[in-house]
Amino acid sequence: MSVNAARGRGPGLRLKNARFEVKDVATLSGPPAYDFITAFDSIHAPGAPP
């Protein structure tokens, strides 16, 4: 399921404390703002592999 599809289904599932976002982990900044982060079959090719 795509992020846009998940965003569309969220209100119907009454998900008041969940957000679906797309972020580049290489450019995250600022203070930690998450209690729980998941990544399912989404990390394939890092921007700067070793």
Backbone as CSV, one residue per row, in Angstrom:
resi,resn,N_x,N_y,N_z,CA_x,CA_y,CA_z,C_x,C_y,C_z
1,MET,0.843,-1.167,0.000,0.000,0.000,0.000,0.890,1.233,0.000
2,SER,0.563,2.205,-0.795,1.363,3.417,-0.861,1.048,4.338,0.318
3,VAL,1.917,5.293,0.546,1.707,6.264,1.623,0.436,7.067,1.367
4,ASN,0.202,7.455,0.119,-1.018,8.213,-0.192,-2.266,7.394,0.102
5,ALA,-2.238,6.121,-0.200,-3.382,5.264,0.099,-3.571,5.146,1.607
6,ALA,-2.489,5.003,2.342,-2.576,4.922,3.808,-3.123,6.214,4.390
7,ARG,-2.691,7.341,3.871,-3.215,8.630,4.342,-4.715,8.725,4.084
8,GLY,-5.151,8.236,2.954,-6.572,8.272,2.624,-7.415,7.362,3.503
9,ARG,-6.846,6.248,3.916,-7.581,5.294,4.748,-7.547,5.640,6.223
10,GLY,-6.569,6.428,6.647,-6.399,6.760,8.060,-7.645,7.308,8.737
11,PRO,-8.286,8.341,8.167,-9.474,8.895,8.822,-10.603,7.869,8.988
12,GLY,-10.790,7.026,8.020,-11.834,6.004,8.114,-11.548,4.971,9.188
13,LEU,-10.276,4.811,9.523,-9.877,3.875,10.576,-9.761,4.569,11.934
14,ARG,-10.088,5.860,11.954,-10.037,6.673,13.177,-8.637,6.706,13.793
15,LEU,-7.634,6.829,12.943,-6.253,6.910,13.411,-5.934,8.357,13.770
16,LYS,-6.167,8.711,15.006,-5.957,10.090,15.438,-4.525,10.359,15.882
17,ASN,-3.783,9.311,16.209,-2.424,9.506,16.711,-1.377,8.897,15.783
18,ALA,-1.695,8.802,14.493,-0.754,8.227,13.530,-0.623,9.153,12.327
19,ARG,0.600,9.209,11.788,0.867,9.951,10.552,1.625,9.045,9.618
20,PHE,1.424,9.249,8.334,2.159,8.503,7.319,3.005,9.509,6.560
21,GLU,4.318,9.378,6.653,5.213,10.346,6.044,6.303,9.655,5.253
22,VAL,6.856,10.383,4.301,8.002,9.925,3.527,9.149,10.859,3.866
23,LYS,10.239,10.299,4.360,11.389,11.105,4.761,12.664,10.486,4.210
24,ASP,13.649,11.327,3.952,14.984,10.864,3.561,15.810,10.775,4.834
25,VAL,16.115,9.580,5.255,16.827,9.389,6.513,18.190,10.077,6.520
26,ALA,18.757,10.299,5.380,20.060,10.951,5.304,19.979,12.440,5.623
27,THR,18.780,13.023,5.587,18.648,14.456,5.814,17.770,14.790,7.012
28,LEU,17.479,13.832,7.881,16.684,14.125,9.067,17.445,15.088,9.966
29,SER,16.738,16.047,10.513,17.370,16.987,11.430,16.361,17.390,12.494
30,GLY,16.829,18.115,13.488,15.969,18.568,14.560,15.911,17.563,15.692
31,PRO,15.194,17.920,16.751,15.099,17.027,17.904,14.243,15.803,17.577
32,PRO,14.487,14.691,18.240,13.656,13.504,18.022,12.189,13.826,18.322
33,ALA,11.318,13.469,17.418,9.893,13.779,17.592,9.016,12.536,17.468
34,TYR,9.610,11.360,17.505,8.856,10.140,17.285,9.049,9.178,18.455
35,ASP,7.987,8.494,18.809,8.068,7.434,19.803,8.332,6.088,19.144
36,PHE,7.902,5.956,17.888,7.998,4.671,17.201,8.058,4.911,15.704
37,ILE,9.032,4.335,15.045,9.180,4.465,13.592,9.322,3.066,13.017
38,THR,8.653,2.806,11.903,8.791,1.516,11.235,9.185,1.728,9.779
39,ALA,9.823,0.723,9.231,10.171,0.721,7.814,9.984,-0.705,7.321
40,PHE,9.009,-0.910,6.466,8.705,-2.239,5.958,9.008,-2.295,4.467
41,ASP,9.977,-3.097,4.111,10.331,-3.289,2.701,10.458,-1.951,1.976
42,SER,11.134,-1.015,2.635,11.230,0.307,2.040,12.660,0.819,1.920
43,ILE,13.599,0.131,2.544,14.983,0.582,2.486,15.719,-0.323,1.491
44,HIS,15.928,0.194,0.275,16.524,-0.609,-0.775,17.910,-0.140,-1.176
45,ALA,18.047,1.146,-1.422,19.314,1.664,-1.921,19.641,2.965,-1.203
46,PRO,20.496,2.914,-0.177,20.854,4.151,0.511,21.559,5.123,-0.429
47,GLY,21.440,6.396,-0.141,22.018,7.430,-1.002,23.523,7.331,-1.124
48,ALA,24.198,6.910,-0.073,25.651,6.802,-0.111,26.065,5.453,0.498
49,PRO,25.912,4.381,-0.255,26.265,3.070,0.293,27.758,2.964,0.610
50,PRO,28.114,2.155,1.605,29.533,2.022,1.996,30.388,1.397,0.906
